[in-house]
Amino acid sequence: MKRADSGARARSGDVPAPLLAAVSRSFYLSLKFLPPPVRGPLSLAYLLARASDTIADAALAPLGARLEALAAFEAALAPGAQASLEAVAPILAGLGCTHPGEARLLARICPILRSYHGFPSPLRNEIQAVLATLIGGQRGDLLRFGYATETAPQSLVSAADTETYTYAVAGCVGEFWTRLCALELPDFARLPLEELLHLGCQFGQGLQLVNILRDLPADLRVGRCYLPADQLRTVGLQPAELLCAPERARPVFEHWLDKAADWLSAGERYVQGINGHRLRFSVSLPRRLGQETLALLRRHPPLETPGRLRVHRGTVLRCALGSLLESATRPSLD
């Protein structure tokens, strides 16, 4: 009986809501509305993913220190690593972190990792697998862009590289979400699992691509260009010229806007293919916010617009209300 109780606590997840809200912004709304059997594992997996992302983005730390910290963090996720968790904390503390919520996240990493190790092995294995993919993508990002600057930016080489990157940092999350729901919510699927895995992957890639396109100016100012170099060459541009001649890159930018719209459309089919109004809402909301952001980027190309583009709070509320209505209906799959 004691073991079963422990498993139930692990499934519910001892995830502090204020910490989750501090680092997850609008995605916190989706996590909050998830059904209880998956809310804990998905929320904790999100915190772990944000921790690895925070490590990779710790700009005040040298490249070598970030790579070392990522390796230590990944090792702490391995089965049987509970005894050495305390060794991770000082490594992460030495990185320095300017975002208050992310600093609190790294300061609490040991109890979060202990909660992760308390999950039943099927859940823990799924979380470890998706984090291995995410950390691999983050490590590759650091190696590619580690010494890039605004005056000497580095770029992805081809369209295939951009698509591979969106999978490594988000498409794999759509697959993970689907597999975890299959474990914990046996009746969640209205479509075959393989189809949902494909749709979830594309949906995740679409959300990440929207983020990439929105953040193009900020990334270029630190030397990162996620638009592929071979496509930029077709319009006579080098990555270093994007900020001073952004209008010339518009054909490439619009190509990726269309790709993002295509991938985001998989989210609508995904919502139609699952049961449960809470789960449907949690998928519908980021899809609607992604579509609104995409529309904003079409109206105001970020490379040609001063300041960072964000959807307004009123738009977030409208998306939430639309998602509530969508989650309450169950259309035909024909």
N, C-alpha and C positions, 0 to 999 in steps of 0.2 A: 504493500500500500504506500509506503514512504517513497518508493521509487516512482510510482505512478504520479503521486502528488508533485514530485520534483519535475517530472516531464510536463505536467500541466502548467506549472509556473514558467518553465522554459518557453512553452508555446505562447503563453500570454505575453512574455517579454517584459523585463524590468527596464523599460526605456523611459527616461525622464522627459516628460512632455516639454518643459521649458527649454531644455537643451536641444531637442528635436526642432522646436519652432525657431530657435536662434540660428540654426544652420541650414534649414530647408526651405525658407521663404514660402512661395506658393505651394510647393509640393507637400508641405505639412498638411494642407487641407485634404489632399488625397489620402495621405497616410492615416489621418485622423478618422476618416470615414470607412476605412477598410473593415471587413468582418473580423471579429476577435481572433479566430484561429490563425489568420495570416498577418494581422496588424503588428504583433510583436516581432516575428521573424523578419518581416519586410522593413519595419522601422529600424531594427537593430542592424540589418544588412546595410540600410541607407547610411546610418551613422558610421559604420566601418568604411564604407565607400567614400564618404565625405572626409574621414580621417586620412585615408590614403591620398585623396586629392589635395588635402591641405598640406600634407608632407611634400608632395610633388611641386606645389605652388609656393613653397616657403622661400620667397625671393630673397630674403635677407641672409639665407644660408648658402654656403658654397654648393656647387653641383655635387661634389663627392659626398658631402654630408647628407644631402637629400637622397642620393642613391643608397647610401648606407642605411638611412632611416627606413626607406621603403623595404629594403631587404630584411631588416630587423622586424618590421611590422608584419611582413608576409610570413616570416618564420614563426611569429607568435600565433598565427592562425592554424598552424599545423597540429594534427592530433597529438596529444601528449605534451603540448607546450605550456600547460597551465603552471607548472612549477617555476618556469623562468619568465613569467609575464612581467614581474617587477623590473626586470632589466630593460624593458622597452621604454618605460616612462622617462628616464633621464636622457635617453637618446632623442626622444621627441621634444622634450623640454628645451634642449639645446638648439633647436632649429630657430626659435623666435617666431612669433605669429602676431600680426598686427590686428587681425579681425577678432573682436572680443568673443564672439560665439565659437569660432574655430579654436581659439586659445583654450576656452573651457572644455571643448571637446577633447583636445589632446591631453589636457590635465586629467580627464576622467577616463582615459583610454583603458586603464587596467580593469576597473569594474565592468566596463563595456565588454572587454575581451572575456572576462570571467562569465558574463551572461551568455556570450556566444558559445563558450565551451560547455555550458550547461544544457545546450539544445540537444535533443536526440540526434543520433549520428546522421540519419537521412537529411535532416534540415541543415545540420552543420556542414555536411559534404556539399550540398548545393550552394551554400553561402561561400564556402572556401573556393569552390570552382569558379564562381562568377568573379570573386575578388582576385583570383589569380589572373583572369583575363584582363580585368580593369587595371591591375598593377602592371601587367605586361605592357598595356597601352601607355600608361603613365611613364613607365621606364623608357619606352621607346621615344616618347615625346621629349623627355629630358635629354636623352642622348642626341636627338636630332636638333633640338633648339637650345641646348644648354649654354652655348657661347654666342648665340645670335643677339644682335642688337638692331635698333631701328635703322641705323645706317648700313648694316650688313645683315639683312634678314635671311632666314632660311625658309624654304618652301617645301611642301610635299611635291613629289615629282609628277604624279599622274592622277587622273580621275580615280583609277583603281586604288591608289594610296588613300585618297580622301574617303572613299567608301569603306575601305578596310579600317581606317581610323574611327569612323562613326560606329562601326560594329564593335570595335575593341572597347569603346568607352560608353556605349549606350545600347547598341543592338543586342549585345549579350545580356543586358539587364532585362530587356523585354522577354527573352527566352527564359531567364531565371525566374522572373515573376510568374510566367506561365507554368513552369515545372513545379514551383513551390505551391501554387494554387492547386495543381493536380494532386500534390501530396496531401494537402490539408483540407481541401474542399472537393471531395470526390465527384460531386454533381455539378461542378461549376461550369463545365464545358457544354456548349450546344453544337460545336463544330469538332471535327477530329483534332486530336491534340497536335498532330504534325502541322496542320493548317494554322492552328493558333500560335504555335511556335514561330512559324514563318511570319505571320502577321505581327506578332509581338516584336520580333526582330526589326522589321521594317519600321514599325511605329517608333521604336526607340531610336533608330537611326534618324528618322525624320525630326524628332525632338532635338537631338544633338545637332543636326545640321542647321536648324533654326538658330540655336545658340551660337554656332560658329559664324553664321552670316551676320547676326546681330553684333557680335563682338569683334568683327574684322578690324575696325580702327584700333581698338585697345590692344589686340594681339600684335598688330603690325608695329605698334610703338615699342613693343618689347622684342621685336624681331621674329615673330611667328606668323607665317602665312599658310593658311590651310586651303587656299585656292591653289590648284595644281599648276606647277610651272609650265607644263606643256600647253595647257589651255591659255595661260597668260601670254605665251609667246605668239599664239595665233592672232592676238590683237596688238602685238608689238610692245608688250610690257614686260618689265622685270619686277619682281616683288618690291624692290626698293622704290619703284615709281608709283605704286598704288595710291599713296597718300597725297601725292602732288598732282596726279592725273587720274582721279578716280572714275571720271565719266567714261574713259576709254575702256575700263574694265567692266562696264555694265553688261555686255553680252555674256561674259563668263559668270557674273553675279546672277543674272536672270536665269541662266541654265541651272544653277544650283537652287535658286528659288523654286523652279519647276520640279526639280528632283525632290526637294523637301515637301512640296505639296503632294506629290505622288506618294511618298512614304507616309506622310501624315494621314492620307486617306485610308491606309491600312488600319488605323486606329478606329475608324468608324465601323469597319467590318468586324474588328475585334470586339467592340462593345456589343454588337449584335450577336456575337457568337458565344457570349458567356451569360451565366445566370447570376441572380442576386443583385438587388438594387444598390447595395453598398459598394460591391465590387465594380459594378458598371459605372457608378458615379466616379469612383477613384481612377478609372481609365478615361472616362469622358472629359473630366475637367482639364487635365494636362493637354488633351487633344485640342479642345476648344481654345485654350490659352495659346497653344502653339499656332493654331490657325490665325488667331487674332494678331499675334506677333508677326507672322508671315505677311499678313495684309498690311501691317504697319511698315514693314521693310520694303514692300512694293511701292508704297506711297512715298517713303522717305529712305532712299538707299543710304545705308549707314556710312559708307565711305564718302558720301556727298552731303551729309547732315551733321551739323555741330552737335556735340553732346551725345550721351548714350540713350538709345531709344528704349522705352519701357511702356507696356500697356498700363492704362490708368486703373485706379482702384474700382472705378465704376464699371470698367470692362471686365475686371476679375469677378465682380458681383454678378454681372450679366451672364458670364460664362458659368458661374456656379449655379445660377437659377436654371439655365438651359440644360446643364448636366443633370440637375435634379429631375427635370421633366423627362429627359432622355432615359435616365436610369429607371424611371417608373413605368416605361413602356417596353414592350418586347415585340419588335417587328418580326415579320416573316423573314426567313433566311433565303427565300427564293430570289 
